[in-house]
C-alpha cells in the first residue's frame, strides 16, 4: 500500500513591500477558531497513478475555484508530522481572495446529532508576507517557505 501523499501549489507574488504567499484556511467547525499554525498551501491527496502536479492543479481549482496557470516551479517534497508526503510547486501568480469559491464537504455536526451539515473545504484565503506566513502556516509546511527565496530571485 502506498503511503499517503498530497500535492499543492504555493502561489507567490512580488509587491513593493516584498514577497507575499497565498495561504488557505481550512473550513469546518474543527478549524473555525484556529489561526496561528492552521493555514496551509492549497493541497490535497492524490492516488497512485495520478501525476502529483496534475493533482496539485486539480486541488487548487477545487479549493479556490480557479484553474492555476503559469510556470510551475518544483519544490522539494516535505514529510508532515503524520507521515504524509507533500509535493509542492511554487507559482508566480495573483489571486483575489474575495473570489474564493471552494468546494463543500458534509460532516455530522454537532457530533452524534444525526444532522449532516455542509462546510467549505476552504473558508478563506489570504496573502501574507513570508515572515507572517511562517506564523500562520502548519509547522510541517514551513519548509516550503524556506525554499521559495531560491526561486524568486532572477
PyMOL commands that place a pseudoatom at each C-alpha (Angstrom):
pseudoatom trace, name=CA, resn=UNK, resi=1, chain=A, elem=C, hetatm=0, pos=[0.000, 0.000, 0.000]
pseudoatom trace, name=CA, resn=UNK, resi=2, chain=A, elem=C, hetatm=0, pos=[1.262, 3.427, -0.967]
pseudoatom trace, name=CA, resn=UNK, resi=3, chain=A, elem=C, hetatm=0, pos=[1.938, 5.978, 1.815]
pseudoatom trace, name=CA, resn=UNK, resi=4, chain=A, elem=C, hetatm=0, pos=[-0.462, 8.910, 1.915]
pseudoatom trace, name=CA, resn=UNK, resi=5, chain=A, elem=C, hetatm=0, pos=[0.645, 11.705, -0.379]
pseudoatom trace, name=CA, resn=UNK, resi=6, chain=A, elem=C, hetatm=0, pos=[-0.618, 15.191, -1.132]
pseudoatom trace, name=CA, resn=UNK, resi=7, chain=A, elem=C, hetatm=0, pos=[0.229, 17.779, -3.736]
pseudoatom trace, name=CA, resn=UNK, resi=8, chain=A, elem=C, hetatm=0, pos=[-0.268, 21.520, -3.700]
pseudoatom trace, name=CA, resn=UNK, resi=9, chain=A, elem=C, hetatm=0, pos=[0.697, 24.920, -5.008]
pseudoatom trace, name=CA, resn=UNK, resi=10, chain=A, elem=C, hetatm=0, pos=[2.425, 27.788, -3.227]
pseudoatom trace, name=CA, resn=UNK, resi=11, chain=A, elem=C, hetatm=0, pos=[1.342, 30.945, -5.018]
pseudoatom trace, name=CA, resn=UNK, resi=12, chain=A, elem=C, hetatm=0, pos=[3.609, 33.931, -4.595]
pseudoatom trace, name=CA, resn=UNK, resi=13, chain=A, elem=C, hetatm=0, pos=[3.699, 37.491, -5.815]
pseudoatom trace, name=CA, resn=UNK, resi=14, chain=A, elem=C, hetatm=0, pos=[6.196, 40.287, -5.522]
pseudoatom trace, name=CA, resn=UNK, resi=15, chain=A, elem=C, hetatm=0, pos=[4.940, 43.595, -4.152]
pseudoatom trace, name=CA, resn=UNK, resi=16, chain=A, elem=C, hetatm=0, pos=[6.642, 46.879, -3.302]
pseudoatom trace, name=CA, resn=UNK, resi=17, chain=A, elem=C, hetatm=0, pos=[6.989, 45.634, 0.275]
pseudoatom trace, name=CA, resn=UNK, resi=18, chain=A, elem=C, hetatm=0, pos=[8.410, 42.213, -0.678]
pseudoatom trace, name=CA, resn=UNK, resi=19, chain=A, elem=C, hetatm=0, pos=[7.286, 38.687, -1.481]
pseudoatom trace, name=CA, resn=UNK, resi=20, chain=A, elem=C, hetatm=0, pos=[3.835, 37.522, -0.375]
pseudoatom trace, name=CA, resn=UNK, resi=21, chain=A, elem=C, hetatm=0, pos=[2.415, 33.996, -0.407]
pseudoatom trace, name=CA, resn=UNK, resi=22, chain=A, elem=C, hetatm=0, pos=[-1.180, 32.826, -0.646]
pseudoatom trace, name=CA, resn=UNK, resi=23, chain=A, elem=C, hetatm=0, pos=[-2.368, 30.524, 2.136]
pseudoatom trace, name=CA, resn=UNK, resi=24, chain=A, elem=C, hetatm=0, pos=[-5.787, 28.992, 2.742]
pseudoatom trace, name=CA, resn=UNK, resi=25, chain=A, elem=C, hetatm=0, pos=[-7.644, 28.382, 5.985]
pseudoatom trace, name=CA, resn=UNK, resi=26, chain=A, elem=C, hetatm=0, pos=[-9.474, 25.049, 6.327]
pseudoatom trace, name=CA, resn=UNK, resi=27, chain=A, elem=C, hetatm=0, pos=[-13.237, 25.235, 6.631]
pseudoatom trace, name=CA, resn=UNK, resi=28, chain=A, elem=C, hetatm=0, pos=[-15.437, 23.381, 9.043]
pseudoatom trace, name=CA, resn=UNK, resi=29, chain=A, elem=C, hetatm=0, pos=[-16.053, 23.518, 12.766]
pseudoatom trace, name=CA, resn=UNK, resi=30, chain=A, elem=C, hetatm=0, pos=[-12.736, 21.984, 13.893]
pseudoatom trace, name=CA, resn=UNK, resi=31, chain=A, elem=C, hetatm=0, pos=[-10.719, 24.892, 12.446]
pseudoatom trace, name=CA, resn=UNK, resi=32, chain=A, elem=C, hetatm=0, pos=[-13.181, 27.760, 12.996]
pseudoatom trace, name=CA, resn=UNK, resi=33, chain=A, elem=C, hetatm=0, pos=[-11.338, 29.329, 15.948]
pseudoatom trace, name=CA, resn=UNK, resi=34, chain=A, elem=C, hetatm=0, pos=[-7.797, 28.368, 14.959]
pseudoatom trace, name=CA, resn=UNK, resi=35, chain=A, elem=C, hetatm=0, pos=[-5.469, 30.803, 13.209]
pseudoatom trace, name=CA, resn=UNK, resi=36, chain=A, elem=C, hetatm=0, pos=[-1.753, 30.598, 14.022]
pseudoatom trace, name=CA, resn=UNK, resi=37, chain=A, elem=C, hetatm=0, pos=[-0.391, 27.321, 12.682]
pseudoatom trace, name=CA, resn=UNK, resi=38, chain=A, elem=C, hetatm=0, pos=[-3.666, 26.385, 10.976]
pseudoatom trace, name=CA, resn=UNK, resi=39, chain=A, elem=C, hetatm=0, pos=[-3.205, 27.773, 7.454]
pseudoatom trace, name=CA, resn=UNK, resi=40, chain=A, elem=C, hetatm=0, pos=[-1.922, 25.701, 4.531]
pseudoatom trace, name=CA, resn=UNK, resi=41, chain=A, elem=C, hetatm=0, pos=[-0.956, 25.813, 0.912]
pseudoatom trace, name=CA, resn=UNK, resi=42, chain=A, elem=C, hetatm=0, pos=[-3.908, 24.736, -1.276]
pseudoatom trace, name=CA, resn=UNK, resi=43, chain=A, elem=C, hetatm=0, pos=[-3.346, 20.972, -1.492]
pseudoatom trace, name=CA, resn=UNK, resi=44, chain=A, elem=C, hetatm=0, pos=[-4.960, 17.580, -1.363]
pseudoatom trace, name=CA, resn=UNK, resi=45, chain=A, elem=C, hetatm=0, pos=[-4.348, 13.863, -1.528]
pseudoatom trace, name=CA, resn=UNK, resi=46, chain=A, elem=C, hetatm=0, pos=[-3.751, 12.005, -4.751]
pseudoatom trace, name=CA, resn=UNK, resi=47, chain=A, elem=C, hetatm=0, pos=[-3.931, 8.370, -5.658]
pseudoatom trace, name=CA, resn=UNK, resi=48, chain=A, elem=C, hetatm=0, pos=[-1.383, 6.010, -7.131]
pseudoatom trace, name=CA, resn=UNK, resi=49, chain=A, elem=C, hetatm=0, pos=[-1.116, 6.628, -10.861]
pseudoatom trace, name=CA, resn=UNK, resi=50, chain=A, elem=C, hetatm=0, pos=[-2.165, 10.294, -10.666]
pseudoatom trace, name=CA, resn=UNK, resi=51, chain=A, elem=C, hetatm=0, pos=[0.614, 12.743, -11.522]
pseudoatom trace, name=CA, resn=UNK, resi=52, chain=A, elem=C, hetatm=0, pos=[1.391, 14.921, -8.482]
pseudoatom trace, name=CA, resn=UNK, resi=53, chain=A, elem=C, hetatm=0, pos=[1.375, 18.186, -10.474]
pseudoatom trace, name=CA, resn=UNK, resi=54, chain=A, elem=C, hetatm=0, pos=[-1.996, 17.319, -12.032]
pseudoatom trace, name=CA, resn=UNK, resi=55, chain=A, elem=C, hetatm=0, pos=[-3.323, 16.611, -8.520]
pseudoatom trace, name=CA, resn=UNK, resi=56, chain=A, elem=C, hetatm=0, pos=[-1.955, 19.942, -7.247]
pseudoatom trace, name=CA, resn=UNK, resi=57, chain=A, elem=C, hetatm=0, pos=[-3.685, 21.799, -10.083]
pseudoatom trace, name=CA, resn=UNK, resi=58, chain=A, elem=C, hetatm=0, pos=[-6.960, 19.914, -9.511]
pseudoatom trace, name=CA, resn=UNK, resi=59, chain=A, elem=C, hetatm=0, pos=[-6.905, 20.556, -5.767]
pseudoatom trace, name=CA, resn=UNK, resi=60, chain=A, elem=C, hetatm=0, pos=[-6.154, 24.252, -6.296]
pseudoatom trace, name=CA, resn=UNK, resi=61, chain=A, elem=C, hetatm=0, pos=[-9.146, 24.603, -8.591]
pseudoatom trace, name=CA, resn=UNK, resi=62, chain=A, elem=C, hetatm=0, pos=[-11.408, 22.681, -6.178]
pseudoatom trace, name=CA, resn=UNK, resi=63, chain=A, elem=C, hetatm=0, pos=[-10.327, 24.746, -3.164]
pseudoatom trace, name=CA, resn=UNK, resi=64, chain=A, elem=C, hetatm=0, pos=[-10.162, 28.206, -4.742]
pseudoatom trace, name=CA, resn=UNK, resi=65, chain=A, elem=C, hetatm=0, pos=[-12.474, 27.986, -7.745]
pseudoatom trace, name=CA, resn=UNK, resi=66, chain=A, elem=C, hetatm=0, pos=[-9.973, 28.991, -10.422]
pseudoatom trace, name=CA, resn=UNK, resi=67, chain=A, elem=C, hetatm=0, pos=[-7.634, 26.947, -12.603]
pseudoatom trace, name=CA, resn=UNK, resi=68, chain=A, elem=C, hetatm=0, pos=[-3.969, 27.771, -11.953]
pseudoatom trace, name=CA, resn=UNK, resi=69, chain=A, elem=C, hetatm=0, pos=[-1.746, 28.635, -14.906]
pseudoatom trace, name=CA, resn=UNK, resi=70, chain=A, elem=C, hetatm=0, pos=[1.871, 29.621, -15.385]
pseudoatom trace, name=CA, resn=UNK, resi=71, chain=A, elem=C, hetatm=0, pos=[5.324, 28.182, -14.855]
pseudoatom trace, name=CA, resn=UNK, resi=72, chain=A, elem=C, hetatm=0, pos=[5.199, 25.613, -12.063]
pseudoatom trace, name=CA, resn=UNK, resi=73, chain=A, elem=C, hetatm=0, pos=[8.464, 25.547, -10.087]
pseudoatom trace, name=CA, resn=UNK, resi=74, chain=A, elem=C, hetatm=0, pos=[9.056, 22.210, -8.316]
pseudoatom trace, name=CA, resn=UNK, resi=75, chain=A, elem=C, hetatm=0, pos=[9.938, 22.414, -4.617]
pseudoatom trace, name=CA, resn=UNK, resi=76, chain=A, elem=C, hetatm=0, pos=[11.465, 19.649, -2.524]
pseudoatom trace, name=CA, resn=UNK, resi=77, chain=A, elem=C, hetatm=0, pos=[8.767, 17.389, -1.022]
pseudoatom trace, name=CA, resn=UNK, resi=78, chain=A, elem=C, hetatm=0, pos=[8.132, 17.719, 2.718]
pseudoatom trace, name=CA, resn=UNK, resi=79, chain=A, elem=C, hetatm=0, pos=[7.069, 14.996, 5.147]
pseudoatom trace, name=CA, resn=UNK, resi=80, chain=A, elem=C, hetatm=0, pos=[4.330, 16.179, 7.519]
pseudoatom trace, name=CA, resn=UNK, resi=81, chain=A, elem=C, hetatm=0, pos=[4.169, 15.204, 11.197]
pseudoatom trace, name=CA, resn=UNK, resi=82, chain=A, elem=C, hetatm=0, pos=[1.600, 12.452, 10.486]
pseudoatom trace, name=CA, resn=UNK, resi=83, chain=A, elem=C, hetatm=0, pos=[3.880, 10.876, 7.872]
pseudoatom trace, name=CA, resn=UNK, resi=84, chain=A, elem=C, hetatm=0, pos=[2.120, 12.217, 4.779]
pseudoatom trace, name=CA, resn=UNK, resi=85, chain=A, elem=C, hetatm=0, pos=[4.499, 13.254, 1.989]
pseudoatom trace, name=CA, resn=UNK, resi=86, chain=A, elem=C, hetatm=0, pos=[3.566, 16.598, 0.422]
pseudoatom trace, name=CA, resn=UNK, resi=87, chain=A, elem=C, hetatm=0, pos=[4.750, 17.581, -3.061]
pseudoatom trace, name=CA, resn=UNK, resi=88, chain=A, elem=C, hetatm=0, pos=[4.539, 21.266, -3.943]
pseudoatom trace, name=CA, resn=UNK, resi=89, chain=A, elem=C, hetatm=0, pos=[5.191, 23.689, -6.751]
pseudoatom trace, name=CA, resn=UNK, resi=90, chain=A, elem=C, hetatm=0, pos=[5.723, 27.421, -6.459]
pseudoatom trace, name=CA, resn=UNK, resi=91, chain=A, elem=C, hetatm=0, pos=[3.752, 29.520, -8.919]
pseudoatom trace, name=CA, resn=UNK, resi=92, chain=A, elem=C, hetatm=0, pos=[4.109, 33.245, -9.538]
pseudoatom trace, name=CA, resn=UNK, resi=93, chain=A, elem=C, hetatm=0, pos=[0.512, 34.364, -9.929]
pseudoatom trace, name=CA, resn=UNK, resi=94, chain=A, elem=C, hetatm=0, pos=[-2.105, 36.625, -8.431]
pseudoatom trace, name=CA, resn=UNK, resi=95, chain=A, elem=C, hetatm=0, pos=[-5.442, 35.680, -6.931]
pseudoatom trace, name=CA, resn=UNK, resi=96, chain=A, elem=C, hetatm=0, pos=[-8.141, 37.857, -5.424]
pseudoatom trace, name=CA, resn=UNK, resi=97, chain=A, elem=C, hetatm=0, pos=[-9.189, 36.161, -2.141]
pseudoatom trace, name=CA, resn=UNK, resi=98, chain=A, elem=C, hetatm=0, pos=[-12.650, 37.742, -2.426]
pseudoatom trace, name=CA, resn=UNK, resi=99, chain=A, elem=C, hetatm=0, pos=[-13.213, 35.486, -5.463]
pseudoatom trace, name=CA, resn=UNK, resi=100, chain=A, elem=C, hetatm=0, pos=[-12.749, 32.278, -3.424]
pseudoatom trace, name=CA, resn=UNK, resi=101, chain=A, elem=C, hetatm=0, pos=[-15.240, 29.550, -4.449]
pseudoatom trace, name=CA, resn=UNK, resi=102, chain=A, elem=C, hetatm=0, pos=[-14.369, 26.403, -2.518]
pseudoatom trace, name=CA, resn=UNK, resi=103, chain=A, elem=C, hetatm=0, pos=[-15.955, 23.001, -2.907]
pseudoatom trace, name=CA, resn=UNK, resi=104, chain=A, elem=C, hetatm=0, pos=[-18.030, 21.739, 0.030]
pseudoatom trace, name=CA, resn=UNK, resi=105, chain=A, elem=C, hetatm=0, pos=[-17.927, 18.675, 2.263]
pseudoatom trace, name=CA, resn=UNK, resi=106, chain=A, elem=C, hetatm=0, pos=[-20.530, 17.135, 4.585]
pseudoatom trace, name=CA, resn=UNK, resi=107, chain=A, elem=C, hetatm=0, pos=[-19.986, 16.324, 8.220]
pseudoatom trace, name=CA, resn=UNK, resi=108, chain=A, elem=C, hetatm=0, pos=[-22.217, 15.178, 11.053]
pseudoatom trace, name=CA, resn=UNK, resi=109, chain=A, elem=C, hetatm=0, pos=[-22.374, 18.300, 13.203]
pseudoatom trace, name=CA, resn=UNK, resi=110, chain=A, elem=C, hetatm=0, pos=[-22.737, 18.597, 16.089]
pseudoatom trace, name=CA, resn=UNK, resi=111, chain=A, elem=C, hetatm=0, pos=[-21.200, 15.170, 16.748]
pseudoatom trace, name=CA, resn=UNK, resi=112, chain=A, elem=C, hetatm=0, pos=[-23.698, 12.347, 17.380]
pseudoatom trace, name=CA, resn=UNK, resi=113, chain=A, elem=C, hetatm=0, pos=[-26.596, 14.661, 16.440]
pseudoatom trace, name=CA, resn=UNK, resi=114, chain=A, elem=C, hetatm=0, pos=[-27.518, 12.719, 13.317]
pseudoatom trace, name=CA, resn=UNK, resi=115, chain=A, elem=C, hetatm=0, pos=[-27.527, 16.053, 11.411]
pseudoatom trace, name=CA, resn=UNK, resi=116, chain=A, elem=C, hetatm=0, pos=[-25.358, 16.456, 8.340]
pseudoatom trace, name=CA, resn=UNK, resi=117, chain=A, elem=C, hetatm=0, pos=[-24.085, 19.963, 7.624]
pseudoatom trace, name=CA, resn=UNK, resi=118, chain=A, elem=C, hetatm=0, pos=[-22.130, 21.282, 4.653]
pseudoatom trace, name=CA, resn=UNK, resi=119, chain=A, elem=C, hetatm=0, pos=[-18.934, 23.277, 5.073]
pseudoatom trace, name=CA, resn=UNK, resi=120, chain=A, elem=C, hetatm=0, pos=[-16.495, 24.787, 2.579]
pseudoatom trace, name=CA, resn=UNK, resi=121, chain=A, elem=C, hetatm=0, pos=[-13.229, 22.880, 2.287]
pseudoatom trace, name=CA, resn=UNK, resi=122, chain=A, elem=C, hetatm=0, pos=[-11.511, 26.269, 2.488]
pseudoatom trace, name=CA, resn=UNK, resi=123, chain=A, elem=C, hetatm=0, pos=[-13.276, 29.116, 4.278]
pseudoatom trace, name=CA, resn=UNK, resi=124, chain=A, elem=C, hetatm=0, pos=[-10.830, 31.873, 3.386]
pseudoatom trace, name=CA, resn=UNK, resi=125, chain=A, elem=C, hetatm=0, pos=[-7.622, 32.671, 1.547]
pseudoatom trace, name=CA, resn=UNK, resi=126, chain=A, elem=C, hetatm=0, pos=[-5.187, 35.495, 2.196]
pseudoatom trace, name=CA, resn=UNK, resi=127, chain=A, elem=C, hetatm=0, pos=[-1.858, 36.902, 1.090]
pseudoatom trace, name=CA, resn=UNK, resi=128, chain=A, elem=C, hetatm=0, pos=[0.864, 37.118, 3.734]
pseudoatom trace, name=CA, resn=UNK, resi=129, chain=A, elem=C, hetatm=0, pos=[4.428, 38.429, 3.748]
pseudoatom trace, name=CA, resn=UNK, resi=130, chain=A, elem=C, hetatm=0, pos=[6.726, 35.412, 4.187]
pseudoatom trace, name=CA, resn=UNK, resi=131, chain=A, elem=C, hetatm=0, pos=[7.576, 36.230, 7.818]
pseudoatom trace, name=CA, resn=UNK, resi=132, chain=A, elem=C, hetatm=0, pos=[3.884, 36.485, 8.750]
pseudoatom trace, name=CA, resn=UNK, resi=133, chain=A, elem=C, hetatm=0, pos=[3.164, 33.319, 6.762]
pseudoatom trace, name=CA, resn=UNK, resi=134, chain=A, elem=C, hetatm=0, pos=[5.645, 31.474, 8.996]
pseudoatom trace, name=CA, resn=UNK, resi=135, chain=A, elem=C, hetatm=0, pos=[3.346, 32.096, 11.985]
pseudoatom trace, name=CA, resn=UNK, resi=136, chain=A, elem=C, hetatm=0, pos=[0.179, 31.154, 10.053]
pseudoatom trace, name=CA, resn=UNK, resi=137, chain=A, elem=C, hetatm=0, pos=[1.204, 28.027, 8.134]
pseudoatom trace, name=CA, resn=UNK, resi=138, chain=A, elem=C, hetatm=0, pos=[1.130, 24.482, 9.510]
pseudoatom trace, name=CA, resn=UNK, resi=139, chain=A, elem=C, hetatm=0, pos=[4.548, 23.908, 11.052]
pseudoatom trace, name=CA, resn=UNK, resi=140, chain=A, elem=C, hetatm=0, pos=[5.248, 20.900, 8.817]
pseudoatom trace, name=CA, resn=UNK, resi=141, chain=A, elem=C, hetatm=0, pos=[4.694, 23.018, 5.659]
pseudoatom trace, name=CA, resn=UNK, resi=142, chain=A, elem=C, hetatm=0, pos=[7.038, 25.856, 6.696]
pseudoatom trace, name=CA, resn=UNK, resi=143, chain=A, elem=C, hetatm=0, pos=[9.968, 24.300, 4.762]
pseudoatom trace, name=CA, resn=UNK, resi=144, chain=A, elem=C, hetatm=0, pos=[8.165, 25.286, 1.537]
pseudoatom trace, name=CA, resn=UNK, resi=145, chain=A, elem=C, hetatm=0, pos=[8.508, 28.931, 2.612]
pseudoatom trace, name=CA, resn=UNK, resi=146, chain=A, elem=C, hetatm=0, pos=[12.232, 28.350, 3.212]
pseudoatom trace, name=CA, resn=UNK, resi=147, chain=A, elem=C, hetatm=0, pos=[12.656, 27.074, -0.358]
pseudoatom trace, name=CA, resn=UNK, resi=148, chain=A, elem=C, hetatm=0, pos=[10.831, 29.959, -2.024]
pseudoatom trace, name=CA, resn=UNK, resi=149, chain=A, elem=C, hetatm=0, pos=[13.590, 32.645, -1.939]
pseudoatom trace, name=CA, resn=UNK, resi=150, chain=A, elem=C, hetatm=0, pos=[15.821, 30.406, -4.095]
pseudoatom trace, name=CA, resn=UNK, resi=151, chain=A, elem=C, hetatm=0, pos=[13.203, 30.674, -6.861]
pseudoatom trace, name=CA, resn=UNK, resi=152, chain=A, elem=C, hetatm=0, pos=[12.122, 34.308, -6.548]
pseudoatom trace, name=CA, resn=UNK, resi=153, chain=A, elem=C, hetatm=0, pos=[15.422, 35.958, -7.454]
pseudoatom trace, name=CA, resn=UNK, resi=154, chain=A, elem=C, hetatm=0, pos=[16.193, 36.077, -11.110]
for i in range(1, 154): cmd.bond("trace and resi %d" % i, "trace and resi %d" % (i + 1))
show_as sticks, trace
zoom trace
